[in-house]
Amino acid sequence: MNIYEMLALIGTGLVLRRIIKSEKPFAHLNKFASQVLLTFYVFSNVASKDIAYLVEIKIVFLYVFLVIALSLGASFLYARFFVEDKKWQGALMILSTYPNTVAMGFPIASLFLDDLTPAIIYASTNTLIVLPIATFVAAHYSSGKASLRESIIRALRFPPTSANILALTLVLLRIRLPPQLLSGMNKLGWWSIPLILIYFGSRINLQKFEWRKLLEVGTFRIAIPFVFVVLTLKTSPEIFYAVLVEASMPPAIMANAILAHYRLREEEGIGVTIVLTIMTLILFLVLRTLT
Protein backbone atom coordinates (compact mmCIF):
# COMPACT_ATOMS: atom_id res chain seq x y z
CA MET A 1 0.00 0.00 0.00
CA ASN A 2 1.48 3.34 -1.02
CA ILE A 3 1.03 6.73 0.60
CA TYR A 4 -1.69 7.85 -1.80
CA GLU A 5 -3.77 4.70 -1.22
CA MET A 6 -3.40 5.17 2.52
CA LEU A 7 -4.60 8.78 2.33
CA ALA A 8 -7.49 7.75 0.06
CA LEU A 9 -8.70 5.18 2.60
CA ILE A 10 -8.49 7.71 5.42
CA GLY A 11 -10.47 10.14 3.25
CA THR A 12 -13.05 7.42 2.56
CA GLY A 13 -13.60 6.97 6.28
CA LEU A 14 -13.96 10.74 6.72
CA VAL A 15 -16.61 10.92 3.98
CA LEU A 16 -18.50 7.87 5.23
CA ARG A 17 -18.67 9.36 8.71
CA ARG A 18 -20.32 12.48 7.26
CA ILE A 19 -22.87 10.30 5.46
CA ILE A 20 -23.52 7.72 8.19
CA LYS A 21 -24.49 9.49 11.40
CA SER A 22 -24.56 6.41 13.65
CA GLU A 23 -21.43 5.40 15.58
CA LYS A 24 -22.36 1.70 15.66
CA PRO A 25 -21.22 0.65 12.14
CA PHE A 26 -17.79 2.17 12.73
CA ALA A 27 -17.49 0.63 16.19
CA HIS A 28 -18.27 -2.80 14.72
CA LEU A 29 -15.80 -2.15 11.89
CA ASN A 30 -13.05 -1.31 14.35
CA LYS A 31 -13.78 -4.33 16.52
CA PHE A 32 -13.76 -6.72 13.57
CA ALA A 33 -10.60 -5.21 12.06
CA SER A 34 -8.53 -4.77 15.24
CA GLN A 35 -9.62 -7.85 17.19
CA VAL A 36 -10.23 -10.45 14.46
CA LEU A 37 -8.40 -9.64 11.23
CA LEU A 38 -5.42 -8.00 12.93
CA THR A 39 -5.02 -11.06 15.15
CA PHE A 40 -4.56 -13.24 12.04
CA TYR A 41 -2.17 -10.68 10.51
CA VAL A 42 0.04 -10.35 13.60
CA PHE A 43 0.17 -14.09 14.21
CA SER A 44 0.98 -15.03 10.60
CA ASN A 45 3.70 -12.39 10.29
CA VAL A 46 5.49 -13.32 13.52
CA ALA A 47 5.04 -17.10 13.24
CA SER A 48 6.51 -17.12 9.73
CA LYS A 49 9.84 -15.73 10.98
CA ASP A 50 12.75 -17.57 12.54
CA ILE A 51 15.39 -16.59 15.05
CA ALA A 52 18.03 -16.15 12.38
CA TYR A 53 15.83 -13.67 10.52
CA LEU A 54 15.23 -11.56 13.61
CA VAL A 55 18.95 -11.13 14.27
CA GLU A 56 20.10 -11.05 10.65
CA ILE A 57 21.11 -7.40 10.83
CA LYS A 58 22.24 -6.87 14.41
CA ILE A 59 22.48 -3.07 14.30
CA VAL A 60 18.88 -2.76 13.10
CA PHE A 61 17.74 -5.12 15.83
CA LEU A 62 19.69 -3.13 18.44
CA TYR A 63 18.21 0.21 17.36
CA VAL A 64 14.67 -1.12 17.71
CA PHE A 65 15.36 -1.67 21.42
CA LEU A 66 17.19 1.64 21.81
CA VAL A 67 14.50 3.74 20.15
CA ILE A 68 11.66 2.04 22.05
CA ALA A 69 13.50 2.49 25.35
CA LEU A 70 14.27 6.13 24.54
CA SER A 71 10.73 7.10 23.50
CA LEU A 72 9.02 5.11 26.23
CA GLY A 73 11.37 6.23 28.98
CA ALA A 74 11.32 9.91 28.02
CA SER A 75 7.54 10.05 27.59
CA PHE A 76 7.00 8.20 30.88
CA LEU A 77 9.16 10.65 32.83
CA TYR A 78 7.54 13.65 31.16
CA ALA A 79 4.01 12.30 31.71
CA ARG A 80 4.69 11.51 35.35
CA PHE A 81 5.93 14.99 36.25
CA PHE A 82 4.14 17.30 33.79
CA VAL A 83 0.83 15.63 32.81
CA GLU A 84 -2.04 15.55 35.29
CA ASP A 85 -4.62 13.78 33.10
CA LYS A 86 -4.08 10.08 33.86
CA LYS A 87 -5.70 8.92 30.62
CA TRP A 88 -3.54 11.24 28.53
CA GLN A 89 -0.47 9.96 30.39
CA GLY A 90 -1.17 6.48 29.03
CA ALA A 91 -2.18 7.76 25.59
CA LEU A 92 0.98 9.88 25.32
CA MET A 93 3.22 6.91 26.15
CA ILE A 94 1.46 4.67 23.61
CA LEU A 95 1.48 7.26 20.82
CA SER A 96 5.14 8.05 21.57
CA THR A 97 6.24 4.42 21.53
CA TYR A 98 4.19 2.82 18.71
CA PRO A 99 5.30 4.08 15.23
CA ASN A 100 3.61 3.42 11.89
CA THR A 101 6.50 1.34 10.52
CA VAL A 102 4.52 -0.52 7.81
CA ALA A 103 1.64 1.36 6.16
CA MET A 104 3.65 4.59 6.14
CA GLY A 105 7.19 3.49 6.91
CA PHE A 106 7.62 1.20 3.89
CA PRO A 107 6.41 3.73 1.26
CA ILE A 108 8.66 6.46 2.71
CA ALA A 109 11.63 4.09 3.03
CA SER A 110 11.20 3.22 -0.65
CA LEU A 111 12.00 6.87 -1.46
CA PHE A 112 15.55 6.24 -0.22
CA LEU A 113 16.07 2.48 -0.68
CA ASP A 114 15.86 -0.10 -3.44
CA ASP A 115 16.01 -2.98 -0.96
CA LEU A 116 13.54 -2.70 1.92
CA THR A 117 14.88 -5.71 3.84
CA PRO A 118 16.41 -3.62 6.70
CA ALA A 119 13.14 -1.68 7.02
CA ILE A 120 11.14 -4.91 7.08
CA ILE A 121 13.39 -6.34 9.80
CA TYR A 122 13.01 -3.15 11.84
CA ALA A 123 9.22 -3.17 11.46
CA SER A 124 8.87 -6.87 12.27
CA THR A 125 11.06 -6.66 15.36
CA ASN A 126 9.38 -3.46 16.48
CA THR A 127 5.93 -5.06 16.30
CA LEU A 128 7.12 -8.04 18.35
CA ILE A 129 8.20 -5.74 21.17
CA VAL A 130 5.92 -2.73 21.12
CA LEU A 131 2.49 -4.36 20.77
CA PRO A 132 2.61 -6.10 24.18
CA ILE A 133 4.12 -2.96 25.76
CA ALA A 134 1.44 -0.67 24.32
CA THR A 135 -1.44 -2.89 25.35
CA PHE A 136 -0.01 -3.30 28.84
CA VAL A 137 0.32 0.49 29.23
CA ALA A 138 -3.24 0.96 27.90
CA ALA A 139 -4.63 -1.70 30.20
CA HIS A 140 -2.82 -0.19 33.17
CA TYR A 141 -3.80 3.46 32.64
CA SER A 142 -7.38 2.73 31.58
CA SER A 143 -8.06 0.84 34.80
CA GLY A 144 -7.12 3.58 37.23
CA LYS A 145 -3.61 2.18 37.66
CA ALA A 146 -4.63 -1.33 38.61
CA SER A 147 -2.15 -3.83 39.94
CA LEU A 148 0.54 -5.25 37.69
CA ARG A 149 -1.25 -8.60 37.58
CA GLU A 150 -4.59 -7.04 36.63
CA SER A 151 -2.96 -4.91 33.91
CA ILE A 152 -1.22 -7.93 32.39
CA ILE A 153 -4.50 -9.86 32.32
CA ARG A 154 -6.29 -6.92 30.67
CA ALA A 155 -3.51 -6.62 28.09
CA LEU A 156 -3.65 -10.34 27.25
CA ARG A 157 -7.38 -10.04 26.64
CA PHE A 158 -6.59 -7.97 23.54
CA PRO A 159 -6.43 -10.74 20.89
CA PRO A 160 -3.53 -9.37 18.76
CA THR A 161 -1.34 -9.23 21.87
CA SER A 162 -2.06 -12.84 22.78
CA ALA A 163 -1.50 -13.87 19.16
CA ASN A 164 1.81 -12.01 19.11
CA ILE A 165 3.08 -13.75 22.25
CA LEU A 166 1.88 -17.17 21.06
CA ALA A 167 3.57 -16.75 17.68
CA LEU A 168 6.82 -15.56 19.29
CA THR A 169 6.75 -18.62 21.56
CA LEU A 170 6.43 -20.89 18.53
CA VAL A 171 9.38 -19.15 16.87
CA LEU A 172 11.58 -19.51 19.97
CA LEU A 173 10.61 -23.19 20.24
CA ARG A 174 11.41 -23.60 16.51
CA ILE A 175 7.92 -24.89 15.78
CA ARG A 176 7.10 -24.24 12.13
CA LEU A 177 3.48 -24.11 11.01
CA PRO A 178 2.47 -25.05 7.44
CA PRO A 179 3.33 -22.16 5.05
CA GLN A 180 -0.05 -22.51 3.33
CA LEU A 181 -1.83 -21.93 6.66
CA LEU A 182 0.24 -18.86 7.49
CA SER A 183 -0.11 -17.48 3.97
CA GLY A 184 -3.88 -17.80 4.12
CA MET A 185 -4.03 -16.15 7.53
CA ASN A 186 -1.77 -13.36 6.30
CA LYS A 187 -3.87 -12.62 3.21
CA LEU A 188 -7.03 -12.54 5.30
CA GLY A 189 -5.47 -10.53 8.10
CA TRP A 190 -3.97 -7.95 5.70
CA TRP A 191 -7.45 -6.51 5.24
CA SER A 192 -7.21 -5.20 8.79
CA ILE A 193 -4.94 -2.42 7.50
CA PRO A 194 -7.35 -0.78 5.01
CA LEU A 195 -10.31 -1.28 7.38
CA ILE A 196 -8.46 0.32 10.29
CA LEU A 197 -7.45 3.20 8.00
CA ILE A 198 -11.11 3.72 7.09
CA TYR A 199 -12.04 3.65 10.77
CA PHE A 200 -9.19 6.07 11.50
CA GLY A 201 -10.61 8.47 8.92
CA SER A 202 -14.09 8.19 10.42
CA ARG A 203 -12.75 9.30 13.80
CA ILE A 204 -10.91 12.41 12.61
CA ASN A 205 -12.12 15.30 14.68
CA LEU A 206 -9.83 18.28 15.09
CA GLN A 207 -12.24 19.97 17.51
CA LYS A 208 -10.31 18.31 20.35
CA PHE A 209 -6.93 18.95 18.73
CA GLU A 210 -4.44 20.68 21.02
CA TRP A 211 -1.08 22.10 19.97
CA ARG A 212 0.46 21.12 23.29
CA LYS A 213 -0.42 17.47 22.73
CA LEU A 214 0.92 17.67 19.18
CA LEU A 215 4.23 18.99 20.50
CA GLU A 216 4.37 16.33 23.22
CA VAL A 217 3.78 13.38 20.89
CA GLY A 218 5.88 14.91 18.11
CA THR A 219 8.82 15.36 20.46
CA PHE A 220 8.90 11.82 21.83
CA ARG A 221 7.71 9.95 18.72
CA ILE A 222 9.56 11.83 15.95
CA ALA A 223 12.03 14.51 17.02
CA ILE A 224 13.99 12.61 19.69
CA PRO A 225 14.35 9.34 17.69
CA PHE A 226 15.27 11.30 14.52
CA VAL A 227 18.05 13.25 16.27
CA PHE A 228 19.24 10.14 18.13
CA VAL A 229 19.64 8.10 14.93
CA VAL A 230 21.33 10.96 13.04
CA LEU A 231 23.85 11.52 15.83
CA THR A 232 24.68 7.92 16.71
CA LEU A 233 24.18 5.59 13.76
CA LYS A 234 27.27 5.40 11.56
CA THR A 235 26.72 2.72 8.94
CA SER A 236 25.89 2.14 5.29
CA PRO A 237 23.24 4.39 3.67
CA GLU A 238 20.91 1.40 3.18
CA ILE A 239 20.77 0.62 6.90
CA PHE A 240 20.96 4.26 7.99
CA TYR A 241 17.92 5.42 6.01
CA ALA A 242 15.93 2.29 6.89
CA VAL A 243 16.46 2.89 10.62
CA LEU A 244 16.01 6.68 10.35
CA VAL A 245 12.69 6.39 8.53
CA GLU A 246 11.23 3.60 10.65
CA ALA A 247 12.37 5.13 13.94
CA SER A 248 10.89 8.55 13.09
CA MET A 249 7.44 7.55 11.85
CA PRO A 250 4.31 9.16 13.38
CA PRO A 251 2.07 7.10 15.67
CA ALA A 252 0.59 3.98 14.11
CA ILE A 253 -3.04 3.50 13.23
CA MET A 254 -2.79 0.48 15.53
CA ALA A 255 -1.78 2.74 18.42
CA ASN A 256 -5.04 4.63 17.97
CA ALA A 257 -6.97 1.36 17.71
CA ILE A 258 -5.52 0.42 21.11
CA LEU A 259 -6.58 3.80 22.50
CA ALA A 260 -10.09 3.19 21.15
CA HIS A 261 -10.23 -0.30 22.64
CA TYR A 262 -9.23 0.93 26.09
CA ARG A 263 -11.00 4.33 25.81
CA LEU A 264 -7.87 6.39 26.32
CA ARG A 265 -8.30 9.85 24.73
CA GLU A 266 -8.85 8.32 21.28
CA GLU A 267 -10.15 11.47 19.57
CA GLU A 268 -7.25 13.59 20.80
CA GLY A 269 -4.84 10.86 19.72
CA ILE A 270 -6.27 10.65 16.20
CA GLY A 271 -6.20 14.43 15.78
CA VAL A 272 -2.53 14.52 16.78
CA THR A 273 -1.72 11.49 14.61
CA ILE A 274 -3.24 12.88 11.40
CA VAL A 275 -1.39 16.21 11.75
CA LEU A 276 1.90 14.46 12.56
CA THR A 277 1.39 12.12 9.60
CA ILE A 278 1.14 15.07 7.22
CA MET A 279 4.13 16.78 8.83
CA THR A 280 6.22 13.60 8.56
CA LEU A 281 5.35 13.19 4.89
CA ILE A 282 6.53 16.73 4.24
CA LEU A 283 9.70 16.22 6.32
CA PHE A 284 10.89 13.16 4.41
CA LEU A 285 9.84 14.45 0.99
CA VAL A 286 11.97 17.54 1.67
CA LEU A 287 14.84 15.37 2.97
CA ARG A 288 14.64 13.26 -0.20
CA THR A 289 15.00 16.32 -2.43
CA LEU A 290 18.09 17.37 -0.47
CA THR A 291 19.91 14.02 -0.68
Long-range contacts (C-beta under 8 A, 24 or more apart in sequence): 1-103, 1-107, 1-193, 1-194, 2-107, 3-104, 3-107, 3-108, 3-281, 6-103, 6-104, 6-107, 6-197, 9-194, 9-197, 9-198, 9-201, 10-197, 10-198, 10-200, 10-201, 10-204, 10-274, 11-201, 12-198, 12-201, 13-197, 13-198, 13-199, 13-200, 13-201, 13-202, 13-203, 13-204, 14-201, 14-202, 14-204, 15-201, 16-198, 16-201, 16-202, 17-201, 17-202, 17-203, 17-204, 26-199, 26-202, 26-203, 29-195, 29-198, 29-199, 29-202, 30-196, 30-199, 30-257, 30-260, 32-195, 33-191, 33-192, 33-195, 33-196, 33-199, 33-257, 34-160, 34-192, 34-196, 34-254, 34-257, 34-260, 34-261, 35-158, 35-159, 35-160, 35-261, 36-159, 37-188, 37-189, 37-191, 37-192, 37-195, 38-159, 38-160, 38-189, 38-192, 38-196, 38-254, 38-257, 39-159, 39-160, 39-162, 39-163, 39-189, 40-163, 40-185, 40-186, 40-188, 40-189, 40-192, 41-185, 41-186, 41-188, 41-189, 41-190, 41-192, 41-193, 42-127, 42-131, 42-160, 42-163, 42-164, 42-167, 42-189, 43-163, 43-164, 43-166, 43-167, 43-185, 43-189, 44-167, 44-182, 44-183, 44-185, 44-186, 44-189, 45-124, 45-127, 45-167, 45-186, 46-124, 46-127, 46-128, 46-163, 46-164, 46-167, 46-168, 46-171, 47-167, 47-170, 47-171, 47-177, 47-182, 48-179, 48-182, 48-186, 49-124, 49-171, 50-171, 50-174, 50-176, 51-171, 51-172, 51-174, 53-121, 53-124, 54-121, 54-124, 54-125, 54-128, 54-171, 56-121, 57-117, 57-118, 57-121, 57-239, 59-233, 59-235, 59-239, 59-243, 60-118, 60-121, 60-122, 60-125, 60-239, 60-242, 60-243, 61-121, 61-125, 63-122, 63-229, 63-233, 63-243, 63-247, 64-122, 64-125, 64-126, 64-129, 65-129, 66-228, 67-225, 67-228, 67-229, 67-247, 68-97, 68-126, 68-129, 68-130, 68-133, 70-224, 70-225, 70-228, 71-96, 71-97, 71-220, 71-221, 71-224, 71-225, 72-96, 72-97, 72-133, 74-220, 74-224, 75-216, 75-220, 78-216, 78-220, 83-216, 85-265, 86-141, 86-144, 86-145, 87-141, 87-142, 87-263, 87-264, 87-265, 88-213, 88-264, 88-265, 88-268, 89-141, 90-137, 90-138, 90-140, 90-141, 90-142, 90-262, 90-264, 91-141, 91-259, 91-264, 91-265, 91-266, 91-268, 91-269, 92-213, 92-216, 92-217, 92-220, 93-137, 93-141, 94-134, 94-137, 94-138, 94-251, 94-255, 94-258, 94-259, 94-264, 94-269, 95-217, 95-221, 95-251, 95-255, 95-256, 95-259, 95-269, 95-272, 95-273, 96-216, 96-217, 96-220, 96-221, 96-251, 97-130, 97-133, 97-134, 97-137, 97-221, 97-255, 98-130, 98-131, 98-134, 98-251, 98-252, 98-254, 98-255, 98-258, 99-126, 99-130, 99-221, 99-246, 99-247, 99-248, 99-249, 99-250, 99-251, 99-252, 100-249, 100-250, 100-251, 100-252, 100-253, 100-254, 100-277, 101-126, 101-127, 101-246, 101-249, 101-252, 102-193, 103-193, 103-197, 103-252, 103-253, 104-249, 104-250, 104-277, 104-280, 105-245, 105-246, 105-249, 108-245, 108-249, 108-280, 108-281, 108-284, 109-241, 109-242, 109-245, 109-246, 111-284, 111-285, 111-288, 112-237, 112-241, 112-242, 112-245, 112-288, 112-291, 113-238, 113-241, 113-242, 115-238, 116-242, 118-238, 118-239, 118-242, 118-243, 119-242, 119-245, 119-246, 122-242, 122-243, 122-246, 122-247, 123-246, 126-246, 127-164, 128-164, 128-168, 131-160, 131-161, 131-164, 131-254, 132-161, 132-164, 132-165, 134-255, 134-258, 135-160, 135-161, 135-258, 138-258, 138-259, 138-261, 138-262, 138-264, 139-262, 141-262, 141-264, 142-262, 142-263, 142-264, 158-258, 158-261, 193-253, 196-253, 196-254, 196-257, 197-253, 199-257, 200-253, 200-256, 200-270, 200-273, 200-274, 203-256, 203-260, 203-266, 203-267, 203-270, 204-270, 204-271, 204-274, 205-267, 205-270, 205-271, 206-271, 206-274, 206-275, 208-267, 208-268, 208-271, 209-268, 209-271, 209-272, 209-275, 210-268, 210-271, 210-272, 213-268, 213-272, 214-272, 214-275, 214-276, 217-251, 217-272, 217-273, 217-276, 218-272, 218-276, 218-279, 221-249, 221-250, 221-251, 221-276, 222-248, 222-249, 222-250, 222-276, 222-279, 222-280, 222-283, 245-284, 248-280, 248-283, 249-280, 250-276, 250-277, 250-279, 250-280, 251-276
